[in-house]
Amino acid sequence: MFTRSGRLQIKAARYAKDARPADPDCACYTCRTFSRAYLRHLFAAQELLAFRLNSIHNLTFYLDLMRGLREAIERGGTGAYVAGMLERFQAGE
Ligand SMILES: [Zn+2]
C-alpha cells in the first residue's frame, strides 16, 4: 500500500496487532474503517476483500497526490510540493 510516509508492506508480521489505519492522514473508506491488523489478516487469509480495500486506499492516495500537484501548478510551481512529498515518502514511519 502507498501511504504519505512510504510503502506499507501490510503482510509484515509487525502489523498483526496494529490498530492504526493504513495511512492516518488518508480519508478513504479503508483508512476510516479498518485497522492495519485487520487488513493484514485479510491478506493472510487470502480474502478478496483485501485487494478491494487496498485498491480503494491506493486510488485515493493517487488522486490526492494528483490534486496536490494540480494545486501546486496553479500556485506557480511544483518544486516545494514534490520535495515535501518525497521527503515524507522516503522517511517512512
Ligand atoms: Zn486510505
PDB file of the backbone (N, CA, C, O) and the ligand in Angstrom, with CONECT records:
HET     ZN  A 101       1
ATOM      1  N   MET A   1       0.853  -1.175   0.000  1.00  0.00           N
ATOM      2  CA  MET A   1       0.000   0.000   0.000  1.00  0.00           C
ATOM      3  C   MET A   1       0.896   1.234   0.000  1.00  0.00           C
ATOM      4  O   MET A   1       1.950   1.251   0.636  1.00  0.00           O
ATOM      5  N   PHE A   2       0.462   2.271  -0.725  1.00  0.00           N
ATOM      6  CA  PHE A   2       1.210   3.518  -0.743  1.00  0.00           C
ATOM      7  C   PHE A   2       0.610   4.468   0.288  1.00  0.00           C
ATOM      8  O   PHE A   2      -0.601   4.682   0.318  1.00  0.00           O
ATOM      9  N   THR A   3       1.462   5.029   1.123  1.00  0.00           N
ATOM     10  CA  THR A   3       0.989   5.990   2.118  1.00  0.00           C
ATOM     11  C   THR A   3       1.839   7.244   2.018  1.00  0.00           C
ATOM     12  O   THR A   3       2.865   7.260   1.339  1.00  0.00           O
ATOM     13  N   ARG A   4       1.404   8.287   2.696  1.00  0.00           N
ATOM     14  CA  ARG A   4       2.155   9.540   2.662  1.00  0.00           C
ATOM     15  C   ARG A   4       3.525   9.402   3.321  1.00  0.00           C
ATOM     16  O   ARG A   4       4.399  10.246   3.121  1.00  0.00           O
ATOM     17  N   SER A   5       3.714   8.342   4.105  1.00  0.00           N
ATOM     18  CA  SER A   5       5.012   8.116   4.740  1.00  0.00           C
ATOM     19  C   SER A   5       5.707   6.879   4.174  1.00  0.00           C
ATOM     20  O   SER A   5       6.486   6.230   4.872  1.00  0.00           O
ATOM     21  N   GLY A   6       5.429   6.552   2.917  1.00  0.00           N
ATOM     22  CA  GLY A   6       6.144   5.472   2.244  1.00  0.00           C
ATOM     23  C   GLY A   6       5.277   4.249   2.011  1.00  0.00           C
ATOM     24  O   GLY A   6       4.095   4.221   2.356  1.00  0.00           O
ATOM     25  N   ARG A   7       5.897   3.235   1.413  1.00  0.00           N
ATOM     26  CA  ARG A   7       5.170   1.997   1.132  1.00  0.00           C
ATOM     27  C   ARG A   7       4.942   1.226   2.424  1.00  0.00           C
ATOM     28  O   ARG A   7       5.802   1.177   3.303  1.00  0.00           O
ATOM     29  N   LEU A   8       3.766   0.629   2.512  1.00  0.00           N
ATOM     30  CA  LEU A   8       3.394  -0.158   3.681  1.00  0.00           C
ATOM     31  C   LEU A   8       3.248  -1.611   3.245  1.00  0.00           C
ATOM     32  O   LEU A   8       2.350  -1.947   2.472  1.00  0.00           O
ATOM     33  N   GLN A   9       4.130  -2.464   3.741  1.00  0.00           N
ATOM     34  CA  GLN A   9       4.051  -3.904   3.434  1.00  0.00           C
ATOM     35  C   GLN A   9       3.086  -4.520   4.427  1.00  0.00           C
ATOM     36  O   GLN A   9       3.496  -5.035   5.468  1.00  0.00           O
ATOM     37  N   ILE A  10       1.801  -4.468   4.102  1.00  0.00           N
ATOM     38  CA  ILE A  10       0.754  -4.831   5.058  1.00  0.00           C
ATOM     39  C   ILE A  10       0.852  -6.283   5.502  1.00  0.00           C
ATOM     40  O   ILE A  10       0.287  -6.641   6.536  1.00  0.00           O
ATOM     41  N   LYS A  11       1.548  -7.125   4.756  1.00  0.00           N
ATOM     42  CA  LYS A  11       1.682  -8.534   5.129  1.00  0.00           C
ATOM     43  C   LYS A  11       2.703  -8.751   6.250  1.00  0.00           C
ATOM     44  O   LYS A  11       2.793  -9.846   6.805  1.00  0.00           O
ATOM     45  N   ALA A  12       3.472  -7.710   6.580  1.00  0.00           N
ATOM     46  CA  ALA A  12       4.524  -7.863   7.594  1.00  0.00           C
ATOM     47  C   ALA A  12       3.945  -8.199   8.963  1.00  0.00           C
ATOM     48  O   ALA A  12       2.892  -7.692   9.351  1.00  0.00           O
ATOM     49  N   ALA A  13       4.645  -9.053   9.679  1.00  0.00           N
ATOM     50  CA  ALA A  13       4.176  -9.512  10.991  1.00  0.00           C
ATOM     51  C   ALA A  13       4.030  -8.365  11.988  1.00  0.00           C
ATOM     52  O   ALA A  13       3.217  -8.452  12.908  1.00  0.00           O
ATOM     53  N   ARG A  14       4.799  -7.299  11.821  1.00  0.00           N
ATOM     54  CA  ARG A  14       4.743  -6.201  12.794  1.00  0.00           C
ATOM     55  C   ARG A  14       3.380  -5.497  12.804  1.00  0.00           C
ATOM     56  O   ARG A  14       3.100  -4.724  13.720  1.00  0.00           O
ATOM     57  N   TYR A  15       2.547  -5.745  11.825  1.00  0.00           N
ATOM     58  CA  TYR A  15       1.216  -5.124  11.796  1.00  0.00           C
ATOM     59  C   TYR A  15       0.124  -6.029  12.349  1.00  0.00           C
ATOM     60  O   TYR A  15      -1.053  -5.670  12.310  1.00  0.00           O
ATOM     61  N   ALA A  16       0.491  -7.184  12.858  1.00  0.00           N
ATOM     62  CA  ALA A  16      -0.502  -8.167  13.318  1.00  0.00           C
ATOM     63  C   ALA A  16      -1.423  -7.618  14.403  1.00  0.00           C
ATOM     64  O   ALA A  16      -2.585  -8.014  14.487  1.00  0.00           O
ATOM     65  N   LYS A  17      -0.912  -6.708  15.235  1.00  0.00           N
ATOM     66  CA  LYS A  17      -1.739  -6.146  16.315  1.00  0.00           C
ATOM     67  C   LYS A  17      -1.783  -4.631  16.241  1.00  0.00           C
ATOM     68  O   LYS A  17      -2.002  -3.962  17.251  1.00  0.00           O
ATOM     69  N   ASP A  18      -1.578  -4.094  15.058  1.00  0.00           N
ATOM     70  CA  ASP A  18      -1.524  -2.636  14.870  1.00  0.00           C
ATOM     71  C   ASP A  18      -2.929  -2.093  14.601  1.00  0.00           C
ATOM     72  O   ASP A  18      -3.522  -2.367  13.558  1.00  0.00           O
ATOM     73  N   ALA A  19      -3.444  -1.332  15.540  1.00  0.00           N
ATOM     74  CA  ALA A  19      -4.821  -0.826  15.441  1.00  0.00           C
ATOM     75  C   ALA A  19      -4.926   0.447  14.611  1.00  0.00           C
ATOM     76  O   ALA A  19      -6.029   0.939  14.374  1.00  0.00           O
ATOM     77  N   ARG A  20      -3.798   0.985  14.167  1.00  0.00           N
ATOM     78  CA  ARG A  20      -3.834   2.233  13.386  1.00  0.00           C
ATOM     79  C   ARG A  20      -4.346   1.971  11.971  1.00  0.00           C
ATOM     80  O   ARG A  20      -4.249   0.851  11.471  1.00  0.00           O
ATOM     81  N   PRO A  21      -4.886   2.997  11.334  1.00  0.00           N
ATOM     82  CA  PRO A  21      -5.257   2.853   9.924  1.00  0.00           C
ATOM     83  C   PRO A  21      -4.001   2.723   9.072  1.00  0.00           C
ATOM     84  O   PRO A  21      -2.903   3.051   9.523  1.00  0.00           O
ATOM     85  N   ALA A  22      -4.162   2.246   7.842  1.00  0.00           N
ATOM     86  CA  ALA A  22      -3.006   2.102   6.952  1.00  0.00           C
ATOM     87  C   ALA A  22      -2.265   3.432   6.825  1.00  0.00           C
ATOM     88  O   ALA A  22      -1.038   3.479   6.915  1.00  0.00           O
ATOM     89  N   ASP A  23      -3.016   4.507   6.614  1.00  0.00           N
ATOM     90  CA  ASP A  23      -2.430   5.842   6.485  1.00  0.00           C
ATOM     91  C   ASP A  23      -3.261   6.805   7.334  1.00  0.00           C
ATOM     92  O   ASP A  23      -4.369   7.164   6.937  1.00  0.00           O
ATOM     93  N   PRO A  24      -2.758   7.225   8.480  1.00  0.00           N
ATOM     94  CA  PRO A  24      -3.544   8.092   9.375  1.00  0.00           C
ATOM     95  C   PRO A  24      -3.982   9.406   8.730  1.00  0.00           C
ATOM     96  O   PRO A  24      -4.941  10.024   9.194  1.00  0.00           O
ATOM     97  N   ASP A  25      -3.306   9.842   7.682  1.00  0.00           N
ATOM     98  CA  ASP A  25      -3.650  11.102   7.023  1.00  0.00           C
ATOM     99  C   ASP A  25      -4.593  10.918   5.840  1.00  0.00           C
ATOM    100  O   ASP A  25      -4.855  11.871   5.106  1.00  0.00           O
ATOM    101  N   CYS A  26      -5.098   9.718   5.649  1.00  0.00           N
ATOM    102  CA  CYS A  26      -5.951   9.424   4.496  1.00  0.00           C
ATOM    103  C   CYS A  26      -7.419   9.383   4.925  1.00  0.00           C
ATOM    104  O   CYS A  26      -7.752   8.876   5.996  1.00  0.00           O
ATOM    105  N   ALA A  27      -8.276   9.919   4.080  1.00  0.00           N
ATOM    106  CA  ALA A  27      -9.705   9.981   4.391  1.00  0.00           C
ATOM    107  C   ALA A  27     -10.512   8.907   3.662  1.00  0.00           C
ATOM    108  O   ALA A  27     -11.740   8.983   3.640  1.00  0.00           O
ATOM    109  N   CYS A  28      -9.862   7.922   3.074  1.00  0.00           N
ATOM    110  CA  CYS A  28     -10.600   6.911   2.301  1.00  0.00           C
ATOM    111  C   CYS A  28     -11.381   5.973   3.232  1.00  0.00           C
ATOM    112  O   CYS A  28     -11.151   5.928   4.440  1.00  0.00           O
ATOM    113  N   TYR A  29     -12.293   5.240   2.635  1.00  0.00           N
ATOM    114  CA  TYR A  29     -13.128   4.286   3.380  1.00  0.00           C
ATOM    115  C   TYR A  29     -12.266   3.263   4.126  1.00  0.00           C
ATOM    116  O   TYR A  29     -12.524   2.961   5.291  1.00  0.00           O
ATOM    117  N   THR A  30     -11.255   2.739   3.456  1.00  0.00           N
ATOM    118  CA  THR A  30     -10.405   1.722   4.069  1.00  0.00           C
ATOM    119  C   THR A  30      -9.735   2.266   5.329  1.00  0.00           C
ATOM    120  O   THR A  30      -9.744   1.610   6.370  1.00  0.00           O
ATOM    121  N   CYS A  31      -9.162   3.447   5.240  1.00  0.00           N
ATOM    122  CA  CYS A  31      -8.434   4.005   6.379  1.00  0.00           C
ATOM    123  C   CYS A  31      -9.370   4.481   7.491  1.00  0.00           C
ATOM    124  O   CYS A  31      -9.003   4.462   8.666  1.00  0.00           O
ATOM    125  N   ARG A  32     -10.572   4.906   7.122  1.00  0.00           N
ATOM    126  CA  ARG A  32     -11.526   5.357   8.140  1.00  0.00           C
ATOM    127  C   ARG A  32     -12.158   4.183   8.867  1.00  0.00           C
ATOM    128  O   ARG A  32     -12.700   4.353   9.959  1.00  0.00           O
ATOM    129  N   THR A  33     -12.096   2.979   8.272  1.00  0.00           N
ATOM    130  CA  THR A  33     -12.896   1.867   8.778  1.00  0.00           C
ATOM    131  C   THR A  33     -12.079   0.708   9.344  1.00  0.00           C
ATOM    132  O   THR A  33     -12.506   0.073  10.309  1.00  0.00           O
ATOM    133  N   PHE A  34     -10.912   0.419   8.764  1.00  0.00           N
ATOM    134  CA  PHE A  34     -10.206  -0.807   9.109  1.00  0.00           C
ATOM    135  C   PHE A  34      -8.801  -0.542   9.639  1.00  0.00           C
ATOM    136  O   PHE A  34      -8.145   0.422   9.243  1.00  0.00           O
ATOM    137  N   SER A  35      -8.353  -1.406  10.534  1.00  0.00           N
ATOM    138  CA  SER A  35      -7.003  -1.301  11.099  1.00  0.00           C
ATOM    139  C   SER A  35      -5.993  -2.028  10.215  1.00  0.00           C
ATOM    140  O   SER A  35      -6.357  -2.838   9.363  1.00  0.00           O
ATOM    141  N   ARG A  36      -4.728  -1.721  10.438  1.00  0.00           N
ATOM    142  CA  ARG A  36      -3.670  -2.457   9.745  1.00  0.00           C
ATOM    143  C   ARG A  36      -3.751  -3.944  10.085  1.00  0.00           C
ATOM    144  O   ARG A  36      -3.537  -4.797   9.224  1.00  0.00           O
ATOM    145  N   ALA A  37      -4.060  -4.248  11.343  1.00  0.00           N
ATOM    146  CA  ALA A  37      -4.145  -5.654  11.761  1.00  0.00           C
ATOM    147  C   ALA A  37      -5.225  -6.397  10.965  1.00  0.00           C
ATOM    148  O   ALA A  37      -5.016  -7.531  10.533  1.00  0.00           O
ATOM    149  N   TYR A  38      -6.372  -5.751  10.777  1.00  0.00           N
ATOM    150  CA  TYR A  38      -7.445  -6.413  10.037  1.00  0.00           C
ATOM    151  C   TYR A  38      -7.067  -6.559   8.564  1.00  0.00           C
ATOM    152  O   TYR A  38      -7.315  -7.601   7.958  1.00  0.00           O
ATOM    153  N   LEU A  39      -6.473  -5.525   7.995  1.00  0.00           N
ATOM    154  CA  LEU A  39      -6.049  -5.607   6.590  1.00  0.00           C
ATOM    155  C   LEU A  39      -5.019  -6.718   6.411  1.00  0.00           C
ATOM    156  O   LEU A  39      -5.057  -7.458   5.428  1.00  0.00           O
ATOM    157  N   ARG A  40      -4.095  -6.830   7.372  1.00  0.00           N
ATOM    158  CA  ARG A  40      -3.090  -7.890   7.314  1.00  0.00           C
ATOM    159  C   ARG A  40      -3.766  -9.260   7.385  1.00  0.00           C
ATOM    160  O   ARG A  40      -3.417 -10.176   6.640  1.00  0.00           O
ATOM    161  N   HIS A  41      -4.731  -9.385   8.283  1.00  0.00           N
ATOM    162  CA  HIS A  41      -5.467 -10.649   8.408  1.00  0.00           C
ATOM    163  C   HIS A  41      -6.132 -11.022   7.081  1.00  0.00           C
ATOM    164  O   HIS A  41      -6.077 -12.176   6.658  1.00  0.00           O
ATOM    165  N   LEU A  42      -6.757 -10.045   6.431  1.00  0.00           N
ATOM    166  CA  LEU A  42      -7.428 -10.329   5.157  1.00  0.00           C
ATOM    167  C   LEU A  42      -6.438 -10.837   4.116  1.00  0.00           C
ATOM    168  O   LEU A  42      -6.743 -11.763   3.364  1.00  0.00           O
ATOM    169  N   PHE A  43      -5.250 -10.229   4.071  1.00  0.00           N
ATOM    170  CA  PHE A  43      -4.229 -10.695   3.130  1.00  0.00           C
ATOM    171  C   PHE A  43      -3.785 -12.107   3.471  1.00  0.00           C
ATOM    172  O   PHE A  43      -3.678 -12.969   2.599  1.00  0.00           O
ATOM    173  N   ALA A  44      -3.526 -12.332   4.764  1.00  0.00           N
ATOM    174  CA  ALA A  44      -3.053 -13.660   5.183  1.00  0.00           C
ATOM    175  C   ALA A  44      -4.087 -14.739   4.874  1.00  0.00           C
ATOM    176  O   ALA A  44      -3.735 -15.866   4.525  1.00  0.00           O
ATOM    177  N   ALA A  45      -5.370 -14.384   5.005  1.00  0.00           N
ATOM    178  CA  ALA A  45      -6.442 -15.344   4.752  1.00  0.00           C
ATOM    179  C   ALA A  45      -6.808 -15.403   3.270  1.00  0.00           C
ATOM    180  O   ALA A  45      -7.700 -16.154   2.876  1.00  0.00           O
ATOM    181  N   GLN A  46      -6.112 -14.603   2.447  1.00  0.00           N
ATOM    182  CA  GLN A  46      -6.347 -14.538   1.002  1.00  0.00           C
ATOM    183  C   GLN A  46      -7.800 -14.174   0.680  1.00  0.00           C
ATOM    184  O   GLN A  46      -8.391 -14.691  -0.268  1.00  0.00           O
ATOM    185  N   GLU A  47      -8.348 -13.286   1.481  1.00  0.00           N
ATOM    186  CA  GLU A  47      -9.702 -12.793   1.239  1.00  0.00           C
ATOM    187  C   GLU A  47      -9.661 -11.764   0.100  1.00  0.00           C
ATOM    188  O   GLU A  47      -8.803 -10.882   0.089  1.00  0.00           O
ATOM    189  N   LEU A  48     -10.570 -11.878  -0.834  1.00  0.00           N
ATOM    190  CA  LEU A  48     -10.598 -10.930  -1.952  1.00  0.00           C
ATOM    191  C   LEU A  48     -10.873  -9.508  -1.483  1.00  0.00           C
ATOM    192  O   LEU A  48     -10.487  -8.547  -2.149  1.00  0.00           O
ATOM    193  N   LEU A  49     -11.534  -9.370  -0.346  1.00  0.00           N
ATOM    194  CA  LEU A  49     -11.795  -8.039   0.197  1.00  0.00           C
ATOM    195  C   LEU A  49     -10.493  -7.270   0.427  1.00  0.00           C
ATOM    196  O   LEU A  49     -10.477  -6.041   0.344  1.00  0.00           O
ATOM    197  N   ALA A  50      -9.413  -7.976   0.711  1.00  0.00           N
ATOM    198  CA  ALA A  50      -8.114  -7.318   0.927  1.00  0.00           C
ATOM    199  C   ALA A  50      -7.724  -6.504  -0.314  1.00  0.00           C
ATOM    200  O   ALA A  50      -7.268  -5.368  -0.184  1.00  0.00           O
ATOM    201  N   PHE A  51      -7.894  -7.059  -1.484  1.00  0.00           N
ATOM    202  CA  PHE A  51      -7.498  -6.366  -2.715  1.00  0.00           C
ATOM    203  C   PHE A  51      -8.407  -5.179  -2.998  1.00  0.00           C
ATOM    204  O   PHE A  51      -7.959  -4.139  -3.479  1.00  0.00           O
ATOM    205  N   ARG A  52      -9.683  -5.347  -2.696  1.00  0.00           N
ATOM    206  CA  ARG A  52     -10.634  -4.253  -2.916  1.00  0.00           C
ATOM    207  C   ARG A  52     -10.306  -3.077  -1.983  1.00  0.00           C
ATOM    208  O   ARG A  52     -10.257  -1.926  -2.415  1.00  0.00           O
ATOM    209  N   LEU A  53     -10.083  -3.386  -0.696  1.00  0.00           N
ATOM    210  CA  LEU A  53      -9.785  -2.321   0.270  1.00  0.00           C
ATOM    211  C   LEU A  53      -8.440  -1.660  -0.041  1.00  0.00           C
ATOM    212  O   LEU A  53      -8.293  -0.444   0.083  1.00  0.00           O
ATOM    213  N   ASN A  54      -7.463  -2.472  -0.447  1.00  0.00           N
ATOM    214  CA  ASN A  54      -6.155  -1.944  -0.826  1.00  0.00           C
ATOM    215  C   ASN A  54      -6.285  -1.011  -2.025  1.00  0.00           C
ATOM    216  O   ASN A  54      -5.667   0.053  -2.059  1.00  0.00           O
ATOM    217  N   SER A  55      -7.085  -1.408  -3.001  1.00  0.00           N
ATOM    218  CA  SER A  55      -7.278  -0.580  -4.200  1.00  0.00           C
ATOM    219  C   SER A  55      -7.988   0.723  -3.866  1.00  0.00           C
ATOM    220  O   SER A  55      -7.624   1.778  -4.385  1.00  0.00           O
ATOM    221  N   ILE A  56      -8.993   0.658  -3.007  1.00  0.00           N
ATOM    222  CA  ILE A  56      -9.694   1.887  -2.598  1.00  0.00           C
ATOM    223  C   ILE A  56      -8.688   2.868  -1.994  1.00  0.00           C
ATOM    224  O   ILE A  56      -8.686   4.055  -2.321  1.00  0.00           O
ATOM    225  N   HIS A  57      -7.838   2.353  -1.112  1.00  0.00           N
ATOM    226  CA  HIS A  57      -6.851   3.239  -0.497  1.00  0.00           C
ATOM    227  C   HIS A  57      -5.845   3.766  -1.521  1.00  0.00           C
ATOM    228  O   HIS A  57      -5.595   4.970  -1.580  1.00  0.00           O
ATOM    229  N   ASN A  58      -5.270   2.873  -2.325  1.00  0.00           N
ATOM    230  CA  ASN A  58      -4.229   3.316  -3.262  1.00  0.00           C
ATOM    231  C   ASN A  58      -4.772   4.310  -4.286  1.00  0.00           C
ATOM    232  O   ASN A  58      -4.084   5.269  -4.634  1.00  0.00           O
ATOM    233  N   LEU A  59      -5.985   4.098  -4.769  1.00  0.00           N
ATOM    234  CA  LEU A  59      -6.565   5.053  -5.720  1.00  0.00           C
ATOM    235  C   LEU A  59      -6.792   6.411  -5.058  1.00  0.00           C
ATOM    236  O   LEU A  59      -6.573   7.451  -5.679  1.00  0.00           O
ATOM    237  N   THR A  60      -7.229   6.402  -3.805  1.00  0.00           N
ATOM    238  CA  THR A  60      -7.394   7.663  -3.066  1.00  0.00           C
ATOM    239  C   THR A  60      -6.045   8.348  -2.901  1.00  0.00           C
ATOM    240  O   THR A  60      -5.945   9.566  -3.042  1.00  0.00           O
ATOM    241  N   PHE A  61      -5.009   7.573  -2.603  1.00  0.00           N
ATOM    242  CA  PHE A  61      -3.664   8.131  -2.461  1.00  0.00           C
ATOM    243  C   PHE A  61      -3.235   8.824  -3.759  1.00  0.00           C
ATOM    244  O   PHE A  61      -2.744   9.953  -3.733  1.00  0.00           O
ATOM    245  N   TYR A  62      -3.422   8.147  -4.885  1.00  0.00           N
ATOM    246  CA  TYR A  62      -3.010   8.731  -6.170  1.00  0.00           C
ATOM    247  C   TYR A  62      -3.839   9.963  -6.516  1.00  0.00           C
ATOM    248  O   TYR A  62      -3.307  10.947  -7.030  1.00  0.00           O
ATOM    249  N   LEU A  63      -5.142   9.911  -6.236  1.00  0.00           N
ATOM    250  CA  LEU A  63      -5.996  11.074  -6.511  1.00  0.00           C
ATOM    251  C   LEU A  63      -5.574  12.271  -5.659  1.00  0.00           C
ATOM    252  O   LEU A  63      -5.527  13.399  -6.149  1.00  0.00           O
ATOM    253  N   ASP A  64      -5.266  12.024  -4.384  1.00  0.00           N
ATOM    254  CA  ASP A  64      -4.809  13.102  -3.503  1.00  0.00           C
ATOM    255  C   ASP A  64      -3.468  13.658  -3.986  1.00  0.00           C
ATOM    256  O   ASP A  64      -3.239  14.868  -3.956  1.00  0.00           O
ATOM    257  N   LEU A  65      -2.586  12.760  -4.430  1.00  0.00           N
ATOM    258  CA  LEU A  65      -1.282  13.182  -4.945  1.00  0.00           C
ATOM    259  C   LEU A  65      -1.454  14.087  -6.165  1.00  0.00           C
ATOM    260  O   LEU A  65      -0.811  15.132  -6.268  1.00  0.00           O
ATOM    261  N   MET A  66      -2.328  13.677  -7.088  1.00  0.00           N
ATOM    262  CA  MET A  66      -2.549  14.471  -8.301  1.00  0.00           C
ATOM    263  C   MET A  66      -3.240  15.798  -7.971  1.00  0.00           C
ATOM    264  O   MET A  66      -2.932  16.824  -8.578  1.00  0.00           O
ATOM    265  N   ARG A  67      -4.164  15.779  -7.021  1.00  0.00           N
ATOM    266  CA  ARG A  67      -4.829  17.014  -6.609  1.00  0.00           C
ATOM    267  C   ARG A  67      -3.791  17.998  -6.048  1.00  0.00           C
ATOM    268  O   ARG A  67      -3.823  19.189  -6.356  1.00  0.00           O
ATOM    269  N   GLY A  68      -2.882  17.489  -5.233  1.00  0.00           N
ATOM    270  CA  GLY A  68      -1.828  18.334  -4.677  1.00  0.00           C
ATOM    271  C   GLY A  68      -0.940  18.908  -5.761  1.00  0.00           C
ATOM    272  O   GLY A  68      -0.542  20.071  -5.693  1.00  0.00           O
ATOM    273  N   LEU A  69      -0.626  18.098  -6.763  1.00  0.00           N
ATOM    274  CA  LEU A  69       0.208  18.578  -7.868  1.00  0.00           C
ATOM    275  C   LEU A  69      -0.510  19.656  -8.666  1.00  0.00           C
ATOM    276  O   LEU A  69       0.086  20.673  -9.023  1.00  0.00           O
ATOM    277  N   ARG A  70      -1.802  19.430  -8.949  1.00  0.00           N
ATOM    278  CA  ARG A  70      -2.575  20.448  -9.688  1.00  0.00           C
ATOM    279  C   ARG A  70      -2.593  21.771  -8.921  1.00  0.00           C
ATOM    280  O   ARG A  70      -2.412  22.838  -9.506  1.00  0.00           O
ATOM    281  N   GLU A  71      -2.810  21.691  -7.620  1.00  0.00           N
ATOM    282  CA  GLU A  71      -2.841  22.907  -6.807  1.00  0.00           C
ATOM    283  C   GLU A  71      -1.474  23.587  -6.788  1.00  0.00           C
ATOM    284  O   GLU A  71      -1.392  24.815  -6.811  1.00  0.00           O
ATOM    285  N   ALA A  72      -0.404  22.797  -6.747  1.00  0.00           N
ATOM    286  CA  ALA A  72       0.943  23.368  -6.773  1.00  0.00           C
ATOM    287  C   ALA A  72       1.209  24.057  -8.108  1.00  0.00           C
ATOM    288  O   ALA A  72       1.817  25.127  -8.141  1.00  0.00           O
ATOM    289  N   ILE A  73       0.759  23.454  -9.205  1.00  0.00           N
ATOM    290  CA  ILE A  73       0.927  24.057 -10.530  1.00  0.00           C
ATOM    291  C   ILE A  73       0.180  25.382 -10.596  1.00  0.00           C
ATOM    292  O   ILE A  73       0.691  26.366 -11.130  1.00  0.00           O
ATOM    293  N   GLU A  74      -1.043  25.400 -10.046  1.00  0.00           N
ATOM    294  CA  GLU A  74      -1.836  26.636 -10.056  1.00  0.00           C
ATOM    295  C   GLU A  74      -1.166  27.735  -9.230  1.00  0.00           C
ATOM    296  O   GLU A  74      -1.320  28.920  -9.522  1.00  0.00           O
ATOM    297  N   ARG A  75      -0.425  27.335  -8.202  1.00  0.00           N
ATOM    298  CA  ARG A  75       0.294  28.323  -7.377  1.00  0.00           C
ATOM    299  C   ARG A  75       1.589  28.778  -8.048  1.00  0.00           C
ATOM    300  O   ARG A  75       2.207  29.745  -7.605  1.00  0.00           O
ATOM    301  N   GLY A  76       2.003  28.093  -9.108  1.00  0.00           N
ATOM    302  CA  GLY A  76       3.162  28.541  -9.848  1.00  0.00           C
ATOM    303  C   GLY A  76       4.371  27.634  -9.837  1.00  0.00           C
ATOM    304  O   GLY A  76       5.383  27.969 -10.452  1.00  0.00           O
ATOM    305  N   GLY A  77       4.309  26.492  -9.159  1.00  0.00           N
ATOM    306  CA  GLY A  77       5.457  25.598  -9.190  1.00  0.00           C
ATOM    307  C   GLY A  77       5.223  24.363  -8.354  1.00  0.00           C
ATOM    308  O   GLY A  77       4.481  24.387  -7.372  1.00  0.00           O
ATOM    309  N   THR A  78       5.868  23.282  -8.757  1.00  0.00           N
ATOM    310  CA  THR A  78       5.692  22.022  -8.055  1.00  0.00           C
ATOM    311  C   THR A  78       6.883  21.666  -7.178  1.00  0.00           C
ATOM    312  O   THR A  78       6.832  20.680  -6.442  1.00  0.00           O
ATOM    313  N   GLY A  79       7.946  22.447  -7.242  1.00  0.00           N
ATOM    314  CA  GLY A  79       9.188  22.098  -6.543  1.00  0.00           C
ATOM    315  C   GLY A  79       9.007  21.826  -5.067  1.00  0.00           C
ATOM    316  O   GLY A  79       9.424  20.776  -4.577  1.00  0.00           O
ATOM    317  N   ALA A  80       8.393  22.754  -4.344  1.00  0.00           N
ATOM    318  CA  ALA A  80       8.244  22.591  -2.894  1.00  0.00           C
ATOM    319  C   ALA A  80       7.305  21.434  -2.577  1.00  0.00           C
ATOM    320  O   ALA A  80       7.546  20.676  -1.638  1.00  0.00           O
ATOM    321  N   TYR A  81       6.224  21.294  -3.365  1.00  0.00           N
ATOM    322  CA  TYR A  81       5.272  20.201  -3.120  1.00  0.00           C
ATOM    323  C   TYR A  81       5.938  18.849  -3.312  1.00  0.00           C
ATOM    324  O   TYR A  81       5.817  17.964  -2.465  1.00  0.00           O
ATOM    325  N   VAL A  82       6.642  18.691  -4.429  1.00  0.00           N
ATOM    326  CA  VAL A  82       7.301  17.415  -4.726  1.00  0.00           C
ATOM    327  C   VAL A  82       8.382  17.125  -3.683  1.00  0.00           C
ATOM    328  O   VAL A  82       8.504  15.993  -3.216  1.00  0.00           O
ATOM    329  N   ALA A  83       9.163  18.139  -3.318  1.00  0.00           N
ATOM    330  CA  ALA A  83      10.213  17.931  -2.324  1.00  0.00           C
ATOM    331  C   ALA A  83       9.617  17.485  -0.989  1.00  0.00           C
ATOM    332  O   ALA A  83      10.150  16.587  -0.337  1.00  0.00           O
ATOM    333  N   GLY A  84       8.506  18.117  -0.581  1.00  0.00           N
ATOM    334  CA  GLY A  84       7.857  17.745   0.672  1.00  0.00           C
ATOM    335  C   GLY A  84       7.306  16.333   0.637  1.00  0.00           C
ATOM    336  O   GLY A  84       7.461  15.576   1.595  1.00  0.00           O
ATOM    337  N   MET A  85       6.657  15.973  -0.480  1.00  0.00           N
ATOM    338  CA  MET A  85       6.112  14.622  -0.626  1.00  0.00           C
ATOM    339  C   MET A  85       7.224  13.583  -0.585  1.00  0.00           C
ATOM    340  O   MET A  85       7.117  12.574   0.112  1.00  0.00           O
ATOM    341  N   LEU A  86       8.301  13.837  -1.341  1.00  0.00           N
ATOM    342  CA  LEU A  86       9.404  12.868  -1.385  1.00  0.00           C
ATOM    343  C   LEU A  86      10.062  12.722  -0.023  1.00  0.00           C
ATOM    344  O   LEU A  86      10.420  11.621   0.392  1.00  0.00           O
ATOM    345  N   GLU A  87      10.216  13.846   0.666  1.00  0.00           N
ATOM    346  CA  GLU A  87      10.862  13.780   1.985  1.00  0.00           C
ATOM    347  C   GLU A  87      10.066  12.893   2.929  1.00  0.00           C
ATOM    348  O   GLU A  87      10.627  12.039   3.616  1.00  0.00           O
ATOM    349  N   ARG A  88       8.745  13.103   2.957  1.00  0.00           N
ATOM    350  CA  ARG A  88       7.888  12.284   3.835  1.00  0.00           C
ATOM    351  C   ARG A  88       7.845  10.841   3.366  1.00  0.00           C
ATOM    352  O   ARG A  88       7.921   9.915   4.174  1.00  0.00           O
ATOM    353  N   PHE A  89       7.723  10.650   2.051  1.00  0.00           N
ATOM    354  CA  PHE A  89       7.585   9.303   1.500  1.00  0.00           C
ATOM    355  C   PHE A  89       8.833   8.459   1.762  1.00  0.00           C
ATOM    356  O   PHE A  89       8.742   7.280   2.105  1.00  0.00           O
ATOM    357  N   GLN A  90       9.999   9.087   1.595  1.00  0.00           N
ATOM    358  CA  GLN A  90      11.252   8.349   1.753  1.00  0.00           C
ATOM    359  C   GLN A  90      11.644   8.193   3.212  1.00  0.00           C
ATOM    360  O   GLN A  90      12.401   7.284   3.551  1.00  0.00           O
ATOM    361  N   ALA A  91      11.139   9.070   4.089  1.00  0.00           N
ATOM    362  CA  ALA A  91      11.476   8.978   5.511  1.00  0.00           C
ATOM    363  C   ALA A  91      10.808   7.788   6.159  1.00  0.00           C
ATOM    364  O   ALA A  91      11.338   7.227   7.118  1.00  0.00           O
ATOM    365  N   GLY A  92       9.635   7.387   5.643  1.00  0.00           N
ATOM    366  CA  GLY A  92       8.908   6.256   6.225  1.00  0.00           C
ATOM    367  C   GLY A  92       8.277   6.651   7.537  1.00  0.00           C
ATOM    368  O   GLY A  92       8.156   7.830   7.868  1.00  0.00           O
ATOM    369  N   GLU A  93       7.878   5.636   8.273  1.00  0.00           N
ATOM    370  CA  GLU A  93       7.197   5.881   9.552  1.00  0.00           C
ATOM    371  C   GLU A  93       8.183   6.218  10.646  1.00  0.00           C
ATOM    372  O   GLU A  93       7.783   6.454  11.786  1.00  0.00           O
TER     373      GLU A  93
HETATM  374 ZN    ZN A 101      -6.662   5.342   2.786  1.00  0.00          ZN2+
END
